[in-house]
Amino acid sequence: MSLIKKAAELIIPQTVKAIIYGQAGMGKTTFALSAPKPLLLDFDNGVKRVNLEHLNTVDIVQFEKWQDVQALFNEDLSPYGTIVVDTIGKMMDYIISYKCGTRQPQVREWSGINQEFTWFTRSLSMLNKNIIFVAHRDTRKDGEETVFVPALREKSYNNIVTDVDLLGYMEMRAENGRQRRTITFDPTSRNDGKNTCNLPSVMEIPTIIDKNGKITGKNDFIAEKILKPYAAMIEKKMWERAEYDAKIQEIDGLVQSVTDPDTANQFVAALGTVKHIGNSLQYARQAFAAKVAELELTYNKETKCYE
């Protein structure tokens, strides 16, 4: 079996890796749990800040040591559609404690720490599930500008950001006297971001709990507003690509049928009746030109026919 595939033959995962970050009190954990069938890896003891009704359908893992994380991958994780890591910064603290005990890591130890971090993220990726990393907000100076970024050590941050599909910044916005909780995945001059899923620039997160702590809506924002549109976009692209490949095969068949001046002229006449997709017309012209050259045919400008 050939390792070379056409685009229509590729299997494109519809799972998403994301980092969600923002200041304290934004409801980042609850938001992350709006992904389908979540398993919460609670490194930060954030579960105590989540409304109990939002945890009715959520399983939770709380850790005492990094060895518990290593053992987790021996468990049956098949029932879950999403792994939520809360928070990724606190998770790094578990690795540091595992490698260094109570003291601060020395320079030579960072290689082992980063290797353990890479093992963890790679092991998660191999599960073929949605992965949501939750992070606190930190700042970075970019010239005179202050940029909001996830609170994570720079090298680890750079490694993981290259591997995620989405990097979203949650914040409260005051507009026309109204407070709106929003998330943006677009990078701006004031926040880091990543938006490979073609999501809207700013998305408002609805309030699903009233001032008395009563649930007023379903916690399904990521499932409904992010993952469903993304899956639809992938499906549309794959359908368009399959349609394009079928059109190219049709053109190749027509070009191969050209064997003499008569069939060359028939091809030209047929080309105008074919409904083209993308650059298929350009492809057809180039393929036909190569075939005409191979057959040593010439075009008569007066009769507008090949001879």
FIMIBA-727198 format. One record per residue: residue in one letter; x, y, z of N, C-alpha, C, O in turn. Coordinates in pm, whole numbers, plus 50000, padded with zeros to 5 digits. Example, Ala and Ser with C-alpha at 12.3 -4.5 7.8 and 13.67 -1.06 7.14 Angstrom:
BEGIN
a513194943150780512304955050780513204967050780514244966850846 s512854977550708513674989450714512905000350787513415011450804 
This chain:
BEGIN
m500854988050000500005000050000500895012550000501825013750080 s500595021749911501415033649898501235042950018500135044650071 l502365048950059502305058950166501845072550114501465081350191 i501865073949981501475086549921499955086749902499385077749840 k499335096849956497875097749952497435110649881498125120849885 k496305109849816495665121949767494925128549883494605122049983 a494655141449869494035148749980492715142550022492375142150140 a491945137449923490635131649955490775118550032489805114050094 e491975112350028492185099550096492695101250238492755091550314 l493045113550276493615115850408492545114650516491385118250495 i492955109550631492085109250748492455121150836493515121150899 i491595131150840491865143250917491115142451049489885141851049 p491835142251162491135141351291490215153351311490545164551275 q489055150651368488125161451400488195165251547487375173051596 t489175159651616489415163751755490235176551755490915179751658 v490165183751866490825196751876491675197252002491285192352108 k492855203451989493685206652106493625221752128493785229552034 a493395225652252493225239852279493835243452414493915235252505 i494265255952424494645261952552493655273252579493445281952494 i493045273152696492135283652739492785290752858493105284352958 y492975303852847493605310852958492885324052986492145329152902 g493105329253105492475341753145492735344153293493325335753361 q492305355653341492525358953481491625350653571490685344153524 a491915350853698491145343053795489685347653797489395359453780 g488785338053817487385341153829486615341853699485435345453698 m487265338353588486615338853457485745326653429484975326653333 g485855316353512485095304253486485755295353382485075288753303 k487095295353381487835287853278487585272853289487425266053188 t487555267653411487345253253428485955249253380485815239553305 t484925256653422483565253753377483475254553226482815246253162 f484125264653168484115266253022484775254152955484255248952857 a485915249653009486605238152950485735225652958485785217052869 l484935224653063484065212953080482845213252989482035204052992 s482705223752908481615224252812481935216252686481115215452595 a483125210352682483485201152573482775187752596482375184852709 p482605179552493481845167152508482575156552592483775154552577 k481815149952679482275138652760483645141352825484605134252797 p483715151452911485025155152965485475146553083484665142053164 l486785144453089487435139153208488345150153259489235154753187 l488125154453383488875165653439490085160553516489945153253613 l491295164553472492525161853545492785174153631493295184353584 d492425173153758492385184753846493695186153922493825181354035 f494665192753860495965195153925495885206954020496665207854115 d494955216153995494925229054064493845229854170493605240454227 n493175218554198492055218354291490975228454250490275234154333 g490865230254117489885239854066488475234654071487525242354057 v488315221554091486975215854090486105221554202484885222054189 k486725225854311485945231154423485285244554388484365248954457 r485755250854278485175263554237484115262054128483555271854080 v483855249554090482855246853985481535243354051481485235754148 n480445249053998479115245854050478865230754040479155224653937 l478345224954148478165210354153477295205054040477505193953992 e476315213053998475435208453890476185206953758475785199153673 h477265214453742478075213153621478975200853626479605197353526 l479025194353741479885182653756479105169553752479675158753770 n477795170553729476965158453732477405148053631477305136053658 t477875152353516478265142953410479775142753388480255138653283 v480525147353489481985148553475482675139153572482345138753690 d483655131453521484535123653608485795131653634486245139353548 i486375129853751487475138353796488615129653847488395119353911 v489845133953817491035127553871491805138053950492155148553896 q492055135354078492895144054160494175136554195494145124654228 f495285143454187496585137054198497285140754328497135151754380 e498055131354377498925134054491500375135354447501155142554510 k500745128454340502125128554291502125125654142501125120954087 w503255128454077503345126753933503195112153891502745109353781 q503575102853977503415088653946501945085153924501645075753850 d501035092553987499605090253965499235093553820498395086953759 v499875103853765499635107553626500135096553533499445092853437 q501315091153561501865080353480500935068253482500755061453380 a500355065553598499455054053611498125056353540497445046753503 l497745068953522496455072053461496305065853322495215061753284 f497395065253248497305060353111497125045153104496965039652996 n497155038553218496805024353223495315022153248494815010853242 e494605033053276493155032353300492405031653166492965034953061 d491155027453171490295027353052489735041353032488845045653106 l490255048452934489825062152906488875062852787488545073752739 s488435051452738487605051052618486245058252634485725063252534 p485645058952755484335065752764484395080852743483355087152726 y485585086752743485695101352744486015106752605486765100752528 g485405118252574485665124752447486655136152459487235140552360 t486845141052582487715152652605488505150652734487965146052834 i489795154052730490625154352850490895168952883491455176252801 v490505173253003490725187053047491855187153149491775180553253 v492915194553120494075195653209493995209253279494135219653215 d493785209153411493515221453487494415221853611494195214153704 t495405230453614495915238853507497235233053457497855224753523 i497645237453339498875232253282500095237153360501105230253369 g499995249353417501105254353499501295246153625502425242953662 k500195242753691500265234453812500745220453779501455214253858 m500365215453662500855202453619502385202453609503035192653646 m502945213453559504415214553552505035214053691506135208653708 d504345219553791504855218953928504955204553976505895201054049 y503995196153937504045181953973505275175253911505925166953975 i505585178753788506775173053722508035177453794508945169353817 i508105190153830509285195453898509465188554033510585185054071 s508385186554106508465179554235508925165154215509685159954297 y508475158854108508865145054077510355144154047511015134554086 k510875154153977512275153953935513235159854039514385155654050 c512735169654117513655177254202513285177354350514035182754431 g512155171454386511745171954525511265185954560510505192054485 t511715190954674511245203954722512135215554679511785227154699 r513275212454620514185223254580513905228154438513225221454361 q514425239854407514275245454274515135237554174516245233554208 p514625235454053515405227753955516675234953913516695247153898 q517735227253894518965232653841518945232053689518105225253629 v519875239253627519865240453481519895226853414519165224353319 r520745218053465520905204853400519645196253412519495186453338 e518755199753504517555191553525516395195253434515425187753423 w516485206653369515375211053286515155202153165514045200953114 s516235195853118516085186753005515145175153041514265171552963 g515345169353159514495158353205513075162953232512125155653204 i512925175053287511595180553314510825182453183509645178753173 n511505188153084510845190452956510545177352883509545176352812 q511385167352901511115154252841509855148052901509055141952830 e509685149553032508495144253099507245151653051506195145653030 f507375164653035506285172752983505905168352842504725167052809 t506915166152758506665161552621506015147852620505115145252540 w506465138852710505845125652719504345126852751503515119852693 f504025135752844502635137252886501765142352771500715136752742 t502215152952705501405158652597501305148852480500265148052415 r502375141552452502335131752343501395120252378500665115452292 s501435115952504500545105052547499085109252536498245101252497 l498795121852569497435126852552497025126952405495915123052370 s497935131352319497625132252176497305118552118496455117552029 m497965108152167497765094652114496385088952151495965078852096 l495685095452245494355090752284493295094052180492185088652185 n493615103052087492665107251983491395112952045490275109152008 k491575122052138490445128852203490675143852197491795148452172 n489625151552222489825165852240490645168152366490475161152466 i491545177752360492395180952475492275195852503492545204152416 i491865199152625491735213152665492685215752782492515210052890 f493675224152759494565228452866494045241652922493785251052847 v493885242353053493475254653119494715261153180495565254253237 a494835274353167496005281353219495585294653279494605300753236 h496335299053380496145312453434496775322553338497485318953244 r496485335153363497005345853278498305351453332498445353453453 d499235353953243500485360653276500665372053176499865373653085 t501715379953193501985390953100503385389653042504285383853103 r503535395152922504845395552857505025409352797504085415052742 k506215414752809506495427752751506905426152605507795418252573 d506245433652517506575433752375506805448352337505895455252291 g508055452752356508345466952339507675474752449507895472252568 e506845484252410506095492252508504775485752545504125489952641 e504385475452471503095468952493503195457852598504215451052608 t502115456152674501965444852765500995435052702499855438452671 v501465422752683500675412552615500275401852716501105397152793 f499005398052715498525387352802498835373852737498555371652619 v499415364752816499815351552767499475341152874499265344852989 p499415328352838499225317952939500405317453036501555319452997 a500105314753162501145313853265501825300253255501375290453314 l502895299853179503645287553158505065291353122505295301253052 r506015283453168507415286353138507625287052988507045279252912 e508475296452946508555300152805508825288352712508145286852611 k509805279952745510155269052654509005259152642508685254752532 s508395255652754507265246452750506105252652674505415245952598 y505895265652694504815272752627505005272552476504075269552401 n506215275652431506485275852288506295262052226505785260852115 n506705251652299506555238052246505095234152229504715228252128 i504285237452328502905232852324502045241452230501125236252168 v502335254352220501525263052134501655258851988500685260051912 t502815254151947502975249651808502115237351780501825234351664 d501695230251885500985217651867499475218951884498745209451855 v498985230551932497545231851955496865238251835497495244851753 d495555236051826494755242051719494195255551761494005264451677 l493935257151891493295269251941494005274252065494385266452153 l494175287252072494685293752192493755305452219493755315452148 g492925303952326491865313652350492055321452479492395315852583 y491815334452471491945343352587490555347552634489805353752559 m490225344152760488955347852820489105360652901490095362452972 e488105369552891488145381952969486735387652979485815383452909 m486595397453069485355405053081485505417953003486525424853015 r484485421252923484495433652846483295442052887482175437052900 a483545454852906482465464152938482075471552811482885478852754 e480825469552768480345476152647478945481652673478025474352708 n478805494852654477515501452673476945498852813475745496752830 g477835498852912477395496853049477075482453083476535479653191 r477385473352995477095459153017478385451053019479255452952935 q478495442153116479655433353127479425420753043478425413853061 r480335417852954480245406052869481485397352891482615402252887 r481255384552913482385375052923482635369552783481745363652722 t483845371352734484145367852596485405359252588486185358352683 i485575353152472486815346152442487215349552300486375349752210 t488485352352281489015354652147490155344952121491005342652207 f490145339152002491215330151961492185336851865493185330951826 d491875349151826492755356451735493895363051812493655368751919 p495125362351762496205369851826496025384751800495725389051689 t496225392551905496125407051892497335413351957498215406352008 s497385426551955498515433552018498475432352170499455435552236 r497345427752226497225426952371497085412752423497085410652544 n496965402752335496875388952382497415379252277497295381752157 d497995368452323498375357652233497115349952193496145349552269 g497125344152075495995336352028496385327451913497455329051854 k495535317951882495715309051767494345304251726493565299551809 n494045305351596492675302651551492715295051418492385300651314 t493115282351423493155274351301491785268751263491645262851157 c490785270551348489445265151322488525275451258487335272951239 n489095287351226488315297751158487095302151239486005303751185 l487295303951369486215308251457486045323451451486965330351408 p484885328651493484705343251497485775349851584486305343751677 s486075362451551487145369451620486905370351770487805367851850 v485685373951809485315374851951483995367451970483035369851897 m483955358552067482745350852095482285353752237483085352852331 e481015357052252480475359552386480075346252450479405338052389 i480505344452575480185332252650478945335152733478975344052819 p477865328052711476625331152783476725327952932477455318952972 t475985335253011475895332553154474875321453176473725322653135 i475295310553239474405299053258474185296153406473835285053445 i474405306453489474145305053632473725318653685474345328853652 d472665319053766472195331953816472905335753945473775328453993 k472535347254001473235352354119473025343654241473765344854339 n472025334854238471775325754349472445312154331472275303054412 g473225310854223473925298354198473085287854128473485276254120 k471925291854076471045282454007471435281753860471655292053796 i471515269453806471875267453667470705271753578469565267553598 t471005280153480469965285353390470175281053245469365284553159 g471225273753217471485269453080472425257653077473075254453177 k472495251252962473345239452946474785243552921475055253052847 n475715236552984477135239652968477685231752848478255220952864 d477495237352728477885230152607478515239452503478455236552383 f479115250552546479615260652452480655254752358480545256352236 i481665247952412482735242452326482165231952232482515231652114 a481295223352285480715212852201479895218652086479995213951973 e479085228852115478145233952016478715245251931478435245951811 k479495254051991479935266151920481325265151862481725273551780 i482085255051903483465253651853483645240551777484055240551661 l483335229351843483625216351781482675213151666483115207751564 k481395216151680480445213251571480765221251445480825215551336 p480985234551455481355241951334482675237251274482825236951152 y483625233651360484905228751309484725215751232485275214151123 a483945206351288483685193651220482975196051087483275189350988 a482045205451085481335208650961482275214550857482165211550738 m483215222950903484185228950811485085218250751485355218450631 i485555208750834486405197950784485645189350684486165185750578 e484395186150718483585177750629483365184750494483425178350388 k483105197650498482905205150374484165205350290484115203350168 k485315207650355486575207850281486885194350218487345193750104 m486625183550291486885170250238485945167150122486345160950024 w484685171550132483745169450022484175177349900484145172149788 e484575189749920485035197949807486285191949743486435192249621 r487175186549827488405180649773488085167949695488675165649589 a487165159849744486775147749673486145151249539486395144649438 e485315161749538484675166349415485725171349315485635168949195 y486725178449368487795183649282488615172149222488915172149103 d488965162349306489745150949256488965143149150489555138449053 a487655141849168486835135049068486855142748936486885136848829 k486825156148946486875164448825488225162948754488265162348631 i489305162248829490625160448769490705146848699491275145848591 q490145136448761490125123248698489325123648568489715117448468 e488215130948569487405132348447488215139148338488185134848223 i488935149748373489755156948275490865148048222491125147848102 d491525140548311492595131448267492055121448165492725118348067 g490845116448190490245107048096489995113347960490225107147857 l489515125747961489275132747835490565135447760490625134147638 v491605139147834492905141847771493475129047709494015129347599 q493345117947780493865105247728493115100747602493665093147522 s491885105447583491115101847464491555109447341491145106247229 v492405119547359492915127347245494035119447178495085117047237 t493785115447052494795107346978495105113046841496065108746777 d494305122746794494495128146659493825141846652493235146146751 p493905148946538493295162246529491805162346559491315171546624 d491065152146512489625152046534489285151546683488445159146731 t489935142346756489655141146900490175153346976489615156947080 a491235159646927491725172046989490675182946976490415190247072 n490085184146858489045194346837487795191146920487135200146970 q487495178346933486355174247016486605177947163485695182047234 f487865176347207488215179847345487985194747370487425198747472 v488445203047274488275217547289486795221047299486405229347381 a485985214847216484545217547218483925213047350483055219847405 a484375201547400483815196147525484255204147646483545204847746 l485445210347637486005217547752485095228947795485015232147914 g484425234947700483535246047733482265241847802481575250247861 t481925229247795480675224447857480915218447995479965215548067 v482175216548033482505210448162482395220948273482915232048260 k481735217448381481655226248497482935224648579483205213848632 h483705235248589485025234148651484975237648799484085244848847 i485955232348870486075234349014487485239349043488465233249000 g487585250249115488905255349151489715258549025489265265748937 n490925252949019491805255548904491755244248802492715242348726 s490625236748798490555225248706490615229548560491115221948477 l490115241448526490205246248388491665248448349492085244448240 q492425254748438493845256848412494575243448399495425241748311 y494235234048486494835220748480494525214148347495405208048285 a493265215248301492855209048175493615214948057494055207647968 r493785228048057494505234547947495965230247943496525227747835 q496585229248061497995225148065498155210648020499065207347944 a497265201848069497335187748031497075186047881497725177847816 f496135193747827495825192947684496995198047600497325192247496 a497625208847646498775214347573499915204147567500575202747464 a500125197147677501165186947678500825175447583501695170147516 k499545171747577499115160847489499245165047342499685157147259 v498875177247311498995182347174500445182447130500755178847016 a501335186647218502765186747186503285172547163504085170147073 e502805163347245503215149247231502785143647095503535135947034 l501585147347048501065142446920501555150846802501265147546686 e502305161546830502845170546728501735176546642501855177346520 l500665180746707499575187446639499825202546638500485207846728 t499285209246536499415223846529498025229946521497075223646475 y497935242146568496645249046570496565258646453497445267046436 n495545257346373495315266046259494425277646304493255275746335 k495005289746308494275301246359493125305346268492145311246313 e493245302146138492185305946046490965296746063489825301446071 t491205283746069490075274446083489725272046229488685266346262 k490655276946318490475274846462490315260046497489465256146577 c491135252146433491135237646456492565232446462493495238846413 y492725220946521494025214446526494185205646403493235199546353 e495425205246354495745197546234496955188646263497405181246175 
